[in-house]
Amino acid sequence: MRYVVVINLDYQSHEHGKLKALFGAISEAMREQGFVTDGRRFTIDTDPQEAQRLARLVIEQVEQQYNARGESIYVYIKEFFGFAMDSAVNLLLPPNDDIEVSELEEMDGINLVNFMHFLDK
């Protein structure tokens, strides 16, 4: 199952350069744990509990690195949440009740490939 973790930092309240460096550190650590970076989202093919455990582990590891310098990353994190990709709704698509599916009648001599080519013209 594809699981998504979203990490948004508070760019409105903190210096951009500092947050860019922090997000770079988080991104690198997430990739090391098997996540794939997709903008501000990190995805992984694993069960939700394992994905959550790994994401929390990353944040805790980065927190410890910052603690060694006398800082905490938690003041910079605005959002940190996860969800199963199959529960995401693509809002660029019309609502499900606006989509109409019609079954095509059999057409002698026209296969699907030819029919799709016909539609492209």
C-alpha positions as CSV (number, residue, x, y, z in Angstrom):
1,M,0.0,0.0,0.0
2,R,1.3,3.5,-0.9
3,Y,1.5,5.8,2.1
4,V,2.1,9.5,2.0
5,V,3.7,11.7,4.6
6,V,3.4,15.5,4.4
7,I,5.8,17.8,6.1
8,N,5.2,21.5,5.9
9,L,7.4,24.0,7.6
10,D,6.3,27.4,8.9
11,Y,7.8,29.7,6.2
12,Q,5.5,32.6,7.3
13,S,7.1,32.8,10.8
14,H,10.7,31.8,10.2
15,E,13.7,32.6,8.0
16,H,13.5,30.9,4.6
17,G,17.2,30.0,4.4
18,K,17.1,28.2,7.8
19,L,13.9,26.3,6.8
20,K,15.3,25.3,3.4
21,A,18.3,23.8,5.1
22,L,16.1,21.9,7.6
23,F,13.8,20.6,4.8
24,G,16.9,19.4,3.0
25,A,18.1,17.5,6.1
26,I,14.6,16.0,6.5
27,S,14.3,15.1,2.8
28,E,17.7,13.3,2.9
29,A,16.8,11.4,6.0
30,M,13.4,10.4,4.6
31,R,15.1,9.1,1.4
32,E,17.6,7.1,3.5
33,Q,14.6,5.4,5.2
34,G,13.1,4.4,1.8
35,F,10.7,7.3,1.1
36,V,10.4,8.9,-2.3
37,T,10.3,12.7,-2.4
38,D,7.4,14.3,-4.3
39,G,7.5,18.0,-3.5
40,R,6.5,18.4,0.1
41,R,5.2,14.8,0.1
42,F,7.1,11.7,0.9
43,T,5.7,8.3,-0.3
44,I,6.6,4.8,0.5
45,D,5.2,1.3,-0.2
46,T,4.6,-0.1,3.2
47,D,1.8,-0.5,5.7
48,P,0.7,2.7,7.5
49,Q,2.1,1.8,10.9
50,E,5.6,1.2,9.5
51,A,5.5,4.4,7.4
52,Q,4.5,6.4,10.5
53,R,7.2,4.8,12.6
54,L,9.8,5.6,9.9
55,A,8.6,9.2,9.5
56,R,8.7,9.8,13.3
57,L,12.1,8.2,13.5
58,V,13.4,10.6,10.8
59,I,12.0,13.6,12.6
60,E,13.4,12.5,15.9
61,Q,16.9,11.9,14.3
62,V,16.9,15.3,12.8
63,E,15.7,16.8,16.1
64,Q,18.6,15.2,17.9
65,Q,21.0,16.7,15.3
66,Y,19.6,20.2,15.9
67,N,19.5,19.6,19.7
68,A,23.3,19.1,19.5
69,R,23.5,22.7,18.2
70,G,21.1,24.0,20.9
71,E,18.0,24.2,18.6
72,S,14.7,22.3,18.2
73,I,13.0,21.6,14.8
74,Y,9.6,21.3,16.3
75,V,9.1,25.1,16.4
76,Y,9.6,25.1,12.6
77,I,7.1,22.3,11.7
78,K,3.7,23.6,10.8
79,E,2.2,20.3,9.6
80,F,3.3,16.7,9.9
81,F,0.7,14.1,8.9
82,G,0.2,11.0,6.8
83,F,-2.5,9.1,4.9
84,A,-3.0,6.1,2.7
85,M,-2.7,7.1,-1.0
86,D,-5.9,5.2,-1.8
87,S,-7.9,7.6,0.5
88,A,-6.6,10.7,-1.4
89,V,-9.1,12.6,-3.6
90,N,-7.7,14.3,-6.8
91,L,-9.6,17.6,-6.8
92,L,-8.5,18.3,-10.4
93,L,-11.0,15.6,-11.5
94,P,-14.7,16.1,-11.5
95,P,-16.7,14.6,-8.6
96,N,-17.5,10.8,-9.0
97,D,-21.2,11.5,-9.5
98,D,-20.3,13.7,-12.5
99,I,-18.5,10.9,-14.3
100,E,-20.7,8.8,-16.5
101,V,-19.5,5.5,-17.9
102,S,-21.3,4.0,-20.9
103,E,-20.7,0.5,-22.3
104,L,-19.8,0.5,-25.9
105,E,-21.9,-1.7,-28.3
106,E,-19.9,-4.3,-30.2
107,M,-18.6,-3.0,-33.5
108,D,-17.7,-5.6,-36.1
109,G,-14.2,-5.0,-37.5
110,I,-13.2,-2.3,-35.1
111,N,-11.0,-3.2,-32.2
112,L,-10.2,-1.0,-29.3
113,V,-6.9,0.2,-30.7
114,N,-8.5,1.3,-33.9
115,F,-11.3,2.9,-32.0
116,M,-9.0,4.9,-29.9
117,H,-7.0,6.0,-33.0
118,F,-10.3,7.1,-34.5
119,L,-11.1,9.2,-31.4
120,D,-7.7,11.0,-31.6
121,K,-8.6,12.4,-35.1
